[in-house]
Amino acid sequence: DTPPFQIYFEGAISRWGEDGGYLSVPVTSDMQTLHNALVAALTSLAIQAYRDDPYHAHMTYVQDTQADGLNRAKSVVVETDWGEGIPVAHIDLIGRIGQAYGGRWTLIESFSLYG
C-alpha cells in the first residue's frame, strides 16, 4: 500500500530542448519508493526505455513540436504560477505503444493511493 503524498514545486526547474520542454520536479522519498515498487512490479512485463535510478520526476509541457509551438509554450509557462505543489492520491500508469520516441501514449491502468 502506498499512501497519498505531495509533489512540491519548490526547486523545480523548467528545461527546454529543440522540440519540447518540461518541469523537472524534486523527487521525495515517497516518490522514489513508489517508482522503485512500480519498476519491480513491471520489469518482467515491459521493455523499459528509461531506467531512472534515481527517479527523474517531471511534468511535460510540450513534446514533438515545431519552433512556433515551442515559443508559445514557453510564453505560457513563464506566465504560470505553479503554486507550492500538488497532492497525489491517484496514479495513472501511462505507456508508449510503438517506438520509444514518437510512439503513441496510452493509459494502461489507474490506481488510487491508500494510506
C-alpha positions as CSV (number, residue, x, y, z in Angstrom):
1,D,0.0,0.0,0.0
2,T,1.2,3.5,-0.9
3,P,-0.2,6.4,1.0
4,P,-1.1,9.7,-0.8
5,F,1.8,12.1,-1.0
6,Q,2.7,15.6,-2.1
7,I,4.7,16.8,-5.1
8,Y,6.5,20.0,-4.3
9,F,7.4,22.6,-6.9
10,E,10.0,24.5,-4.7
11,G,13.3,23.9,-6.5
12,A,11.5,22.8,-9.7
13,I,13.3,23.9,-12.9
14,S,12.0,24.4,-16.4
15,R,14.1,22.6,-19.1
16,W,13.8,23.1,-22.8
17,G,15.1,21.3,-25.8
18,E,14.8,21.8,-29.6
19,D,11.2,20.4,-29.8
20,G,9.9,20.2,-26.2
21,G,10.1,21.3,-22.6
22,Y,9.3,20.0,-19.1
23,L,9.3,21.0,-15.5
24,S,11.9,19.0,-13.6
25,V,10.4,18.3,-10.1
26,P,12.4,17.5,-6.9
27,V,11.9,13.8,-6.0
28,T,10.7,13.0,-2.5
29,S,11.4,9.7,-0.8
30,D,7.8,8.7,-1.2
31,M,8.0,9.3,-5.0
32,Q,11.3,7.3,-5.2
33,T,9.7,4.4,-3.2
34,L,6.7,4.3,-5.4
35,H,8.9,4.4,-8.5
36,N,11.0,1.5,-7.2
37,A,7.9,-0.6,-6.5
38,L,6.5,0.1,-10.0
39,V,9.8,-0.8,-11.6
40,A,10.0,-4.1,-9.6
41,A,6.4,-5.0,-10.5
42,L,6.6,-4.1,-14.2
43,T,10.1,-5.1,-15.2
44,S,9.1,-8.6,-16.4
45,L,6.1,-7.2,-18.3
46,A,7.6,-4.4,-20.3
47,I,10.7,-3.0,-22.1
48,Q,12.0,-0.1,-20.1
49,A,13.2,2.7,-22.3
50,Y,14.2,4.9,-19.4
51,R,16.0,3.4,-16.4
52,D,15.6,6.2,-14.0
53,D,17.6,5.5,-10.8
54,P,17.3,7.8,-9.1
55,Y,13.8,8.6,-10.4
56,H,13.6,11.8,-12.5
57,A,10.2,13.3,-11.9
58,H,8.9,15.7,-14.5
59,M,5.8,17.3,-16.0
60,T,6.0,17.6,-19.8
61,Y,4.8,20.9,-21.1
62,V,5.1,20.1,-24.8
63,Q,6.8,17.4,-26.9
64,D,7.5,16.9,-30.6
65,T,6.5,20.4,-31.6
66,Q,7.7,23.0,-34.1
67,A,9.5,26.2,-33.2
68,D,6.3,28.3,-33.1
69,G,4.6,25.9,-30.8
70,L,7.7,25.8,-28.6
71,N,7.8,29.5,-28.4
72,R,4.0,29.7,-27.5
73,A,4.5,27.0,-24.8
74,K,7.5,29.0,-23.3
75,S,5.4,32.2,-23.1
76,V,2.6,30.3,-21.3
77,V,5.0,28.6,-18.9
78,V,6.7,31.9,-18.0
79,E,3.2,33.4,-17.0
80,T,2.2,30.3,-15.0
81,D,2.3,30.2,-11.1
82,W,2.6,26.5,-10.3
83,G,1.9,27.2,-6.6
84,E,3.6,25.2,-3.8
85,G,2.8,21.8,-5.2
86,I,0.0,19.3,-5.7
87,P,-1.4,16.4,-3.6
88,V,-1.2,13.0,-5.2
89,A,-3.9,10.5,-4.3
90,H,-4.3,8.8,-7.7
91,I,-1.8,7.5,-10.2
92,D,-2.3,6.8,-13.9
93,L,0.2,4.4,-15.4
94,I,0.9,5.5,-19.0
95,G,2.9,3.5,-21.5
96,R,4.1,4.2,-25.0
97,I,3.0,1.9,-27.9
98,G,5.5,1.7,-30.7
99,Q,8.8,3.5,-30.8
100,A,10.4,4.8,-27.6
101,Y,10.4,8.2,-29.2
102,G,7.5,9.2,-31.3
103,G,5.2,6.3,-30.4
104,R,1.6,6.8,-29.1
105,W,1.0,7.2,-25.4
106,T,-1.9,5.2,-23.8
107,L,-3.4,4.6,-20.4
108,I,-2.5,1.2,-19.1
109,E,-4.1,1.3,-15.6
110,S,-5.3,3.7,-12.9
111,F,-4.6,3.3,-9.2
112,S,-5.9,5.1,-6.1
113,L,-3.4,5.5,-3.3
114,Y,-4.4,4.4,0.2
115,G,-2.6,5.1,3.5
